[in-house]
Amino acid sequence: MPYLPNREALYPKLPSLLHILLITGNKIYVTNKKKMTSYLSLFLCLILLFNVLVADAFTGTYGINYGRIADNIPAPESVVTLLRANKIKNVRIYDADHSVLTAFKDSEIQIIIGLGNEFLKDISVNEDRAVEWVKINVQPYLPGTLIRGIAVGNEVLGGGDTELWEVLVPAVKNVYNALEKLDLSHKIEVSSPHSEAVFDNTYPPSAGAFKESILPYMLPLLNFSKQIGSPFYINAYPFLAYKSDPSHIDLNYALFEKSSGIYDAKTKLHYDNMFEAMIDAAYFALEKTGFEKMAVICSETGWASQGDENEAGANVKNARTYNKNLHKLLLKKKGTPHRPKMVMRAYVFALFNENQKRGPTSERNFGLFKADGSIAYKIGFRGLVPSSASKDFVLRGGFWSSQWFIALASAVVLTQFLDL
């Protein structure tokens, strides 16, 4: 279902748009019938143009993580409506849930699916299992569902299960080989996102370097990623850095607010915010291992709106500030101080608060939206239902959808043809 255009932008234009369409219809009716076809062609072009303007695709610099460890969030079909209403065109999920993949059909939303850590050992030793997995979880949903990537595992290297470190690269290779066998490798990217635990140092950014204990596993992964053209995905959370050391980290620096920032004496670069410093630290770590041309994409970032007493900075005000400023930064389509020509791209964590996640309170409160589909705080998005944070919300259908408006406008002109 087409999403609702921004009502504030659309309503003032309705009278003039309808007036133009009525005039067009009258001209078609009174003009020489031989010219009717050319007028009709022009009118259809205008309708198509209008439809494109209302359903303008997102730039691709901003995406969101759609986690579902909850028993009270909206159905996938409603999620698609929510994403389209807010012009979010890039989504990551942590599995390959068939109900989600079905709901995303014909949505024009690009999706990265996940192959969970629990499958890595099996997939790593058996390429046929990888082929079977792709045949069951990917192939049936193409091309309607825009599956653009498979994330093989999540935050494996640097994690507590070192056995998974050893099987990660074989698993990644088998998934890619499975895609090649099914003639899908040119359409679907294969990657594996990392946490900050892979780094030995990140401050200042030019000191960015991988841990020595990680390198025997990271280097083969980077070599293969370079071979197949995949970027480096990093989960970068200024919130976690601030929470761990609030007495030494400037909150404004973590929130993209005005601050003195930091100065990297080696590169003579100044950083206004921690997010860009984290991304550049990843670039420097890649350069030191010989992968200076590899792009870095932030696969997760966000700020908790609630936390335990010992979770510094976890509140609605800070979450709103961080996510609003991040959104504005990404829409500028700019690079980092060290890589100004490499446009930053990031997936925000997360779409919803997830009430069944384990761990501290913050883990259940990263959502831009509450479980009922209303916004958690106001940063320019609209929810499925009204919220105390905003009066803007997405209507579930209704007269003022773009589809109904186009149908009405078309009917007005067609009545002129048919002299009804």
Salt bridges, closest charged atoms under 4 A:
ASP95 OD2 - ARG68 NH2 2.71
ASP97 OD1 - ARG68 NH2 3.62
GLU108 OE1 - LYS89 NZ 3.86
ASP122 OD2 - ARG129 NH1 2.43
GLU127 OE2 - LYS181 NZ 3.04
GLU132 OE1 - ARG129 NE 3.31
GLU163 OE1 - LYS121 NZ 2.77
ASP183 OD1 - HIS186 ND1 3.93
ASP245 OD1 - HIS248 ND1 2.91
ASP272 OD1 - HIS270 ND1 3.18
GLU276 OE2 - LYS334 NZ 3.11
GLU287 OE2 - HIS338 NE2 2.64
GLU287 OE2 - ARG339 NH2 2.96
GLU311 OE2 - LYS243 NZ 3.16
GLU363 OE1 - LYS357 NZ 3.21
ASP392 OD1 - ARG7 NH2 3.03
